[in-house]
Amino acid sequence: MTQKIPWYKDAIFMELNTRAFKDSNGDGWGDLPGLTSKLDYIKGLGVDAIWLLPIMPSPLRDDGYDVSDFCDIFPAYGTMNDFKTLMQEAHLRGLRIIVEIIPNHTSDQHPWFQASRDPFHPEHAKYRDWYVWSDTDQKYKEARIIFTDSETSNWTFDELRGQYFWHRFYSTQPDLNYDNPEVQQAMLDVVKFWIDAGADGLRVDAPPYLFEREGTNCENLPETHAYLKRMRKFVDDYSPETLLLSEANQWPEDVIEYFGNSDEMHMNFHFPLMPRLYMALAKGDRTPIEQILARTPELPEGCQWGTFLRCHDELTLEMVTPEERQWMWETYAPDPKQRINLGIRRRLAPLVDNDQRKILLLHSMLLTMVGSPFLYYGDEIGMGDNVDLFDRNGLRTPMQWDATLNAGFSDAPAENLYAPVISDPVYGYQKVNVAVQENDPNSLLNKVRHLIAIRKQYPVFGRGDFVWKSFSFETKAVVAYQRMWEDTRMVVLNNLRDTPVKGWIPETAEKFINLLTGETILPGDYTLPAYGYLWLQPVGEQPNVPSGPNAPRPGYLGSDKQWR
């Protein structure tokens, strides 16, 4: 009996900020009805699943990651009925919806915290130990400070309670106390609530930090994994098709633990791969990609990596060396305003100098390397950013639909928009928008659509093993690999340099079909154009996949060596 392939193995995801996508009622904020009205656009792009950034009530001190109610909708976004309508319309189009949950912490405005901090609150006795309190700020000193730009300690003193509370992120986001069984159950109740509301998956924010233990860095603790396994068992028993996607921003050898033995998260993001795609591009050398894949373990059965070119937070540089971080800052963020925490707050197009060749080359690697790709809204049309806005909000500006008022995002007066639309000469909405690109066959939008459409025709890209290939002995400028699944094999070539690279197509087939153009390419000498890429399907090939005791093994890096 053939094992069923999980749906997320073949899926294309879009990361989407509801506030930024489409305003339906003219108040200047994107909302759920507005998003619903644009589902056809998302479907037409080739997306299978939409990951919604936080939609729950929040004071928005951290763009919704400071939740004040886990079981409702932020009023500006609509109502629970609006959410259910969104789910119905999405499912009619074959789209799935992934909801963000934030189990590690709450807003300091959450009723749980208000009751916990106030000895005179009528529910203080119930919530007293729902957060991590201490008489001293000297505990857990080995834990790193994540938001180094704004926080000097993981402890903040609360005058009302007369104790310090623990927080791994902003001081307005107190951490929940997972040593309390009631907290553990409360978060499972949150999971159940959103599954009952129709969500097809849950993106689990910041899971490495759930527990604290003295003498550790308070990350990746056994207790954390035990609880995540409990969450997974609940989901498997209650709603087996529901996806659990984790944000464990860790090294691959640590992230692998969040899959468990196929009994923890279904998917985890491969954060360290993202900056190395940019390193390789800027250096014209695939070595950074080789090195990070070399230390990436084989996945348990049924699990999958999530990969991206940009995430909503920033081009994070936590999982690089200090020297690499400095080099990335100097290369991609020369203006200090473009830097934040341990990362870079710039969109995809500005990162690569608005060079369509580079944007498409990065998409070629994203769509054909390991994992399921995540697109960030607006990157498909080459939107810009506004680093003058607070924090990371410059990457969360209104979607640019057309050249009309407010980029077609909202009918509200410009001063009422939650954030100004991009209007500079290069990335302004008058020039960069969906409407103008829809009608241009050479637009970035239509070229990205084409790449996605081809990817979706061949399950090998989401399911297959990964094998490094040689293209030229003279240079490492070409990222060359093959993908293999069942009887299907694809060869992919990506030129990282702004000059043509001469090499050869392996003589293992009578001919190759260029999946992107339909043209026939014969094996032998070949010149790959500047920032060019090829997706090749062998025709008339003799089986040549090594087998036996000397066959390549997962984790071994080199030409014609396998990694999965």
FENWO-V616119 format. One record per residue. N is the residue number from 1. RES is the residue in one letter. D_CENTER is the distance of its C-alpha to the mean C-alpha in whole Angstrom. Layout:
n & res & d_center
N & RES & D_CENTER
N & RES & D_CENTER
This chain:
n & res & d_center
1 & M & 34
2 & T & 30
3 & Q & 27
4 & K & 25
5 & I & 22
6 & P & 19
7 & W & 17
8 & Y & 14
9 & K & 15
10 & D & 16
11 & A & 13
12 & I & 11
13 & F & 9
14 & M & 9
15 & E & 7
16 & L & 10
17 & N & 13
18 & T & 16
19 & R & 18
20 & A & 17
21 & F & 17
22 & K & 21
23 & D & 24
24 & S & 27
25 & N & 29
26 & G & 30
27 & D & 29
28 & G & 26
29 & W & 23
30 & G & 21
31 & D & 21
32 & L & 21
33 & P & 24
34 & G & 23
35 & L & 19
36 & T & 22
37 & S & 24
38 & K & 21
39 & L & 20
40 & D & 22
41 & Y & 20
42 & I & 17
43 & K & 19
44 & G & 21
45 & L & 18
46 & G & 17
47 & V & 14
48 & D & 15
49 & A & 12
50 & I & 11
51 & W & 9
52 & L & 11
53 & L & 11
54 & P & 14
55 & I & 17
56 & M & 19
57 & P & 22
58 & S & 22
59 & P & 24
60 & L & 21
61 & R & 21
62 & D & 18
63 & D & 16
64 & G & 17
65 & Y & 15
66 & D & 19
67 & V & 20
68 & S & 24
69 & D & 24
70 & F & 22
71 & C & 24
72 & D & 24
73 & I & 22
74 & F & 22
75 & P & 26
76 & A & 25
77 & Y & 22
78 & G & 25
79 & T & 26
80 & M & 25
81 & N & 27
82 & D & 25
83 & F & 22
84 & K & 24
85 & T & 25
86 & L & 22
87 & M & 21
88 & Q & 25
89 & E & 24
90 & A & 20
91 & H & 22
92 & L & 25
93 & R & 23
94 & G & 21
95 & L & 18
96 & R & 16
97 & I & 15
98 & I & 12
99 & V & 13
100 & E & 12
101 & I & 15
102 & I & 15
103 & P & 18
104 & N & 18
105 & H & 20
106 & T & 22
107 & S & 23
108 & D & 26
109 & Q & 28
110 & H & 27
111 & P & 30
112 & W & 30
113 & F & 29
114 & Q & 32
115 & A & 34
116 & S & 33
117 & R & 34
118 & D & 38
119 & P & 41
120 & F & 42
121 & H & 40
122 & P & 41
123 & E & 38
124 & H & 38
125 & A & 39
126 & K & 37
127 & Y & 34
128 & R & 35
129 & D & 33
130 & W & 30
131 & Y & 28
132 & V & 29
133 & W & 32
134 & S & 35
135 & D & 38
136 & T & 36
137 & D & 33
138 & Q & 34
139 & K & 32
140 & Y & 29
141 & K & 30
142 & E & 28
143 & A & 25
144 & R & 23
145 & I & 22
146 & I & 18
147 & F & 19
148 & T & 22
149 & D & 22
150 & S & 24
151 & E & 25
152 & T & 27
153 & S & 28
154 & N & 26
155 & W & 29
156 & T & 30
157 & F & 34
158 & D & 34
159 & E & 38
160 & L & 38
161 & R & 38
162 & G & 39
163 & Q & 36
164 & Y & 33
165 & F & 30
166 & W & 27
167 & H & 23
168 & R & 20
169 & F & 19
170 & Y & 21
171 & S & 25
172 & T & 24
173 & Q & 22
174 & P & 24
175 & D & 23
176 & L & 24
177 & N & 27
178 & Y & 26
179 & D & 29
180 & N & 30
181 & P & 31
182 & E & 31
183 & V & 27
184 & Q & 26
185 & Q & 27
186 & A & 26
187 & M & 23
188 & L & 23
189 & D & 25
190 & V & 22
191 & V & 20
192 & K & 23
193 & F & 24
194 & W & 20
195 & I & 21
196 & D & 25
197 & A & 23
198 & G & 22
199 & A & 18
200 & D & 17
201 & G & 14
202 & L & 13
203 & R & 10
204 & V & 12
205 & D & 11
206 & A & 13
207 & P & 15
208 & P & 16
209 & Y & 19
210 & L & 20
211 & F & 24
212 & E & 26
213 & R & 29
214 & E & 31
215 & G & 31
216 & T & 28
217 & N & 25
218 & C & 24
219 & E & 20
220 & N & 20
221 & L & 23
222 & P & 25
223 & E & 25
224 & T & 22
225 & H & 21
226 & A & 24
227 & Y & 23
228 & L & 20
229 & K & 22
230 & R & 24
231 & M & 21
232 & R & 20
233 & K & 24
234 & F & 24
235 & V & 22
236 & D & 23
237 & D & 27
238 & Y & 26
239 & S & 23
240 & P & 23
241 & E & 20
242 & T & 18
243 & L & 15
244 & L & 13
245 & L & 10
246 & S & 10
247 & E & 8
248 & A & 11
249 & N & 10
250 & Q & 14
251 & W & 15
252 & P & 15
253 & E & 19
254 & D & 18
255 & V & 14
256 & I & 17
257 & E & 19
258 & Y & 16
259 & F & 17
260 & G & 20
261 & N & 23
262 & S & 21
263 & D & 21
264 & E & 19
265 & M & 15
266 & H & 14
267 & M & 11
268 & N & 9
269 & F & 6
270 & H & 8
271 & F & 8
272 & P & 12
273 & L & 11
274 & M & 10
275 & P & 13
276 & R & 15
277 & L & 14
278 & Y & 16
279 & M & 18
280 & A & 20
281 & L & 20
282 & A & 22
283 & K & 24
284 & G & 24
285 & D & 24
286 & R & 22
287 & T & 23
288 & P & 20
289 & I & 18
290 & E & 21
291 & Q & 21
292 & I & 17
293 & L & 18
294 & A & 21
295 & R & 20
296 & T & 18
297 & P & 19
298 & E & 20
299 & L & 18
300 & P & 20
301 & E & 21
302 & G & 19
303 & C & 16
304 & Q & 13
305 & W & 10
306 & G & 7
307 & T & 6
308 & F & 5
309 & L & 8
310 & R & 7
311 & C & 5
312 & H & 8
313 & D & 9
314 & E & 10
315 & L & 10
316 & T & 11
317 & L & 14
318 & E & 15
319 & M & 15
320 & V & 17
321 & T & 21
322 & P & 23
323 & E & 24
324 & E & 21
325 & R & 20
326 & Q & 23
327 & W & 23
328 & M & 20
329 & W & 21
330 & E & 24
331 & T & 22
332 & Y & 20
333 & A & 21
334 & P & 24
335 & D & 25
336 & P & 24
337 & K & 23
338 & Q & 20
339 & R & 19
340 & I & 18
341 & N & 18
342 & L & 17
343 & G & 15
344 & I & 15
345 & R & 15
346 & R & 15
347 & R & 14
348 & L & 13
349 & A & 17
350 & P & 19
351 & L & 17
352 & V & 19
353 & D & 22
354 & N & 21
355 & D & 22
356 & Q & 21
357 & R & 22
358 & K & 20
359 & I & 17
360 & L & 18
361 & L & 18
362 & L & 15
363 & H & 14
364 & S & 17
365 & M & 15
366 & L & 12
367 & L & 14
368 & T & 16
369 & M & 15
370 & V & 14
371 & G & 11
372 & S & 10
373 & P & 8
374 & F & 6
375 & L & 8
376 & Y & 8
377 & Y & 11
378 & G & 14
379 & D & 13
380 & E & 15
381 & I & 18
382 & G & 18
383 & M & 18
384 & G & 19
385 & D & 18
386 & N & 21
387 & V & 21
388 & D & 24
389 & L & 22
390 & F & 21
391 & D & 19
392 & R & 15
393 & N & 17
394 & G & 18
395 & L & 14
396 & R & 15
397 & T & 18
398 & P & 19
399 & M & 18
400 & Q & 21
401 & W & 23
402 & D & 26
403 & A & 29
404 & T & 31
405 & L & 31
406 & N & 27
407 & A & 26
408 & G & 26
409 & F & 24
410 & S & 27
411 & D & 30
412 & A & 31
413 & P & 32
414 & A & 30
415 & E & 31
416 & N & 30
417 & L & 26
418 & Y & 24
419 & A & 23
420 & P & 25
421 & V & 23
422 & I & 23
423 & S & 27
424 & D & 27
425 & P & 29
426 & V & 26
427 & Y & 23
428 & G & 25
429 & Y & 25
430 & Q & 28
431 & K & 27
432 & V & 24
433 & N & 23
434 & V & 22
435 & A & 26
436 & V & 27
437 & Q & 25
438 & E & 26
439 & N & 29
440 & D & 28
441 & P & 28
442 & N & 27
443 & S & 24
444 & L & 21
445 & L & 20
446 & N & 22
447 & K & 21
448 & V & 18
449 & R & 19
450 & H & 21
451 & L & 19
452 & I & 17
453 & A & 20
454 & I & 21
455 & R & 18
456 & K & 19
457 & Q & 23
458 & Y & 22
459 & P & 21
460 & V & 21
461 & F & 18
462 & G & 16
463 & R & 19
464 & G & 21
465 & D & 22
466 & F & 21
467 & V & 24
468 & W & 24
469 & K & 27
470 & S & 30
471 & F & 30
472 & S & 32
473 & F & 34
474 & E & 34
475 & T & 31
476 & K & 27
477 & A & 26
478 & V & 25
479 & V & 22
480 & A & 24
481 & Y & 23
482 & Q & 24
483 & R & 22
484 & M & 25
485 & W & 25
486 & E & 28
487 & D & 30
488 & T & 28
489 & R & 27
490 & M & 25
491 & V & 25
492 & V & 23
493 & L & 24
494 & N & 22
495 & N & 24
496 & L & 23
497 & R & 26
498 & D & 28
499 & T & 31
500 & P & 32
501 & V & 31
502 & K & 34
503 & G & 34
504 & W & 34
505 & I & 33
506 & P & 34
507 & E & 37
508 & T & 36
509 & A & 37
510 & E & 39
511 & K & 37
512 & F & 33
513 & I & 31
514 & N & 29
515 & L & 26
516 & L & 25
517 & T & 29
518 & G & 31
519 & E & 34
520 & T & 35
521 & I & 35
522 & L & 37
523 & P & 37
524 & G & 38
525 & D & 38
526 & Y & 35
527 & T & 34
528 & L & 30
529 & P & 30
530 & A & 28
531 & Y & 24
532 & G & 25
533 & Y & 23
534 & L & 25
535 & W & 24
536 & L & 27
537 & Q & 29
538 & P & 32
539 & V & 35
540 & G & 38
541 & E & 36
542 & Q & 38
543 & P & 36
544 & N & 35
545 & V & 33
546 & P & 34
547 & S & 35
548 & G & 38
549 & P & 38
550 & N & 37
551 & A & 34
552 & P & 30
553 & R & 28
554 & P & 25
555 & G & 24
556 & Y & 26
557 & L & 26
558 & G & 28
559 & S & 29
560 & D & 29
561 & K & 28
562 & Q & 25
563 & W & 22
564 & R & 20
